């Protein structure tokens, strides 16, 4: 259980930091743009790094084993 939490937290933090870096690279014209269906995702998002963790985000919508608040 502790190992699972550690791995999940590490992956969540890595995903958060990666998406934050993509957003920053887009904002400061560093040559990286995330485009899907012809739309710049960084421009239509409040912050890519937080999208996965909202109630309507990727984790809530697609995770087969979402984290719970149980100890």
Secondary structure, 3 states (H helix, E strand, C coil): CHHHHHHHHHHHHHHHHHHHHHHHHHHCCCCCCCEECCEEHHHHCCCHHHHCCCCCCHHHHHCCCCCCCCC
